[in-house]
Amino acid sequence: MSRDENPELPPIGASVSLTRTVSESDVYLYAGITGDFSPNHVDEVYMAGGRYGHRIAHGTLLAGFMSAASAKMYLGRTVSLGYDKMRFVAPVFLGDTITTTYTLARVDPEKRRVYADVSCKNQDGTTVAAATNVRAWVG
């Protein structure tokens, strides 16, 4: 798929952002949906004795933020094939405000793929997660 065939495709470097403050209810609702009740996420006393000193949000909750940011950028009739090189590089504490930025990085017309760089940063500008989203044209 070329730009001629898909003129609505944004230019390389185009980006969208999504900002969300991680609440206690976000963490508990996510734990309930996934069944991940690790003490890292739900036991403040347990976490007080460790390196972080407080509960941390699920890394995969940030993957959900990445998906939500991707939905804000129209890339034609595409579906996500997943996130390559996803890394959770710093903790996200309850009350942190996370800005997720989704940036169109490249288009591969032969493979009918679109690639985007995705990052999550906290209110201090610290990168807490990063990945590459791979999307495939299906239309």
C-alpha positions as CSV (number, residue, x, y, z in Angstrom):
1,M,0.0,0.0,0.0
2,S,1.5,3.3,-1.1
3,R,0.7,6.8,-0.1
4,D,-1.0,7.2,-3.5
5,E,-3.3,4.3,-2.6
6,N,-3.8,5.6,1.0
7,P,-3.6,9.4,0.8
8,E,-5.1,9.8,4.3
9,L,-2.0,8.3,5.8
10,P,-0.3,11.0,8.0
11,P,3.3,12.0,7.2
12,I,6.2,10.2,8.8
13,G,6.8,11.9,12.2
14,A,3.2,12.7,12.8
15,S,2.2,12.1,16.4
16,V,-0.7,12.0,18.8
17,S,-0.6,12.0,22.6
18,L,-2.9,10.8,25.4
19,T,-2.5,11.9,29.0
20,R,-3.9,10.0,32.0
21,T,-3.4,10.0,35.7
22,V,-3.1,6.5,37.1
23,S,-5.6,6.1,39.9
24,E,-6.0,3.4,42.6
25,S,-9.3,2.4,40.9
26,D,-7.5,2.0,37.5
27,V,-5.0,-0.5,39.2
28,Y,-7.7,-2.5,41.0
29,L,-10.1,-2.6,38.0
30,Y,-7.2,-3.8,35.8
31,A,-6.2,-6.4,38.4
32,G,-9.8,-7.6,38.4
33,I,-10.1,-7.8,34.7
34,T,-6.8,-9.6,34.3
35,G,-6.6,-11.6,37.5
36,D,-3.2,-10.1,38.3
37,F,-3.4,-9.4,42.0
38,S,0.4,-9.4,42.5
39,P,1.3,-7.6,45.7
40,N,3.4,-5.3,43.6
41,H,0.2,-3.7,42.5
42,V,-2.3,-4.1,45.4
43,D,-0.3,-4.4,48.7
44,E,1.2,-1.1,49.9
45,V,2.7,-2.7,53.1
46,Y,4.5,-5.3,51.0
47,M,5.8,-2.8,48.6
48,A,6.9,-0.4,51.4
49,G,9.7,-2.8,52.3
50,G,11.1,-3.0,48.7
51,R,13.1,-0.9,46.3
52,Y,10.2,1.2,45.1
53,G,8.6,1.9,48.5
54,H,5.1,2.0,47.0
55,R,2.7,0.0,44.9
56,I,3.3,0.2,41.1
57,A,0.9,0.0,38.2
58,H,0.9,-3.0,36.0
59,G,3.2,-2.6,33.0
60,T,0.6,-4.0,30.7
61,L,-1.8,-1.2,31.8
62,L,0.7,1.0,30.0
63,A,0.3,-1.2,26.9
64,G,-3.4,-0.4,27.1
65,F,-2.5,3.3,27.1
66,M,-0.3,2.6,24.0
67,S,-3.3,1.0,22.3
68,A,-5.5,3.9,23.2
69,A,-3.0,6.4,21.7
70,S,-2.8,4.4,18.5
71,A,-6.5,4.6,18.1
72,K,-6.3,8.4,18.0
73,M,-4.2,8.2,14.7
74,Y,-6.1,7.1,11.7
75,L,-3.9,4.8,9.6
76,G,-6.4,3.5,7.2
77,R,-8.0,0.0,7.6
78,T,-5.3,-1.5,9.8
79,V,-5.0,-3.8,12.7
80,S,-2.3,-4.0,15.3
81,L,0.0,-7.0,15.0
82,G,1.5,-6.2,18.4
83,Y,4.3,-4.2,20.1
84,D,7.9,-5.0,19.4
85,K,10.7,-4.3,21.9
86,M,8.2,-3.3,24.6
87,R,10.1,-2.3,27.7
88,F,8.9,-1.0,31.1
89,V,12.0,1.0,32.1
90,A,10.8,2.8,35.3
91,P,8.1,2.3,37.8
92,V,4.6,4.0,37.5
93,F,3.2,4.8,40.9
94,L,-0.4,5.4,41.7
95,G,-1.1,9.1,41.1
96,D,1.5,9.5,38.4
97,T,0.4,11.3,35.2
98,I,1.4,9.4,32.1
99,T,1.6,10.9,28.7
100,T,1.7,8.3,25.9
101,T,3.0,9.5,22.5
102,Y,2.4,7.6,19.3
103,T,4.6,8.7,16.4
104,L,4.5,7.3,12.9
105,A,8.0,6.1,12.1
106,R,7.9,4.3,8.8
107,V,5.7,2.6,6.2
108,D,6.6,-0.6,4.4
109,P,4.3,-0.8,1.3
110,E,5.7,-4.2,0.2
111,K,4.8,-5.9,3.5
112,R,1.7,-3.7,3.9
113,R,2.9,-2.6,7.4
114,V,3.0,0.6,9.3
115,Y,5.4,1.1,12.2
116,A,5.1,3.6,15.0
117,D,7.3,4.5,18.0
118,V,5.4,4.7,21.2
119,S,6.6,6.1,24.5
120,C,5.1,6.7,27.9
121,K,6.5,9.4,30.1
122,N,5.6,10.5,33.6
123,Q,4.9,14.0,34.9
124,D,8.6,14.5,35.4
125,G,9.4,13.6,31.8
126,T,11.0,10.3,32.7
127,T,10.3,7.5,30.1
128,V,8.6,4.7,31.9
129,A,7.8,2.5,28.9
130,A,8.6,2.3,25.2
131,A,7.7,0.1,22.2
132,T,7.3,-0.1,18.5
133,N,3.8,-0.8,17.3
134,V,3.4,-2.8,14.1
135,R,0.1,-2.5,12.1
136,A,-1.0,-4.3,9.0
137,W,-3.3,-3.1,6.3
138,V,-6.4,-5.3,6.1
139,G,-8.5,-3.4,3.6
